[in-house]
Amino acid sequence: MSLPALPILPPLPPLPDLPDLPSLPRIKLPDLPPPPKLPKISGSIQLFLKVMKLISKMYCYYQKTSLVPEWQAGDVIAQRTQRQATSLFDFIKIQLPGFTLPSIKEIKV
């Protein structure tokens, strides 16, 4: 099985030279005055804005944090593990017996 031969495109025709563009006149723009300075905000408004900035940062941190209230922990675990509800095993309280290992307290030389 052989492929048919691909046709060769004809070469581009010669393009005429572009005409010379007319020269544009140079325009001298006036110097603009500096922008006006904003007046200083009074102390109480400035303090209020700082407090609001702090509150907004805390709110953003609260939304992104992985810490959740204890009463909501079961629902969050179920949501993150894609379970539909909590099971009985979630609320089993197991206390392991305490044990100690003998250790060396001091070495006398």
Secondary structure, DSSP 8 states (H G I E B T S, - for coil): ------------------------------------------HHHHHHHHHHHHHHHHHHHHHH-S---GGGHHHHHHHHTT-SS--GGGG------------------
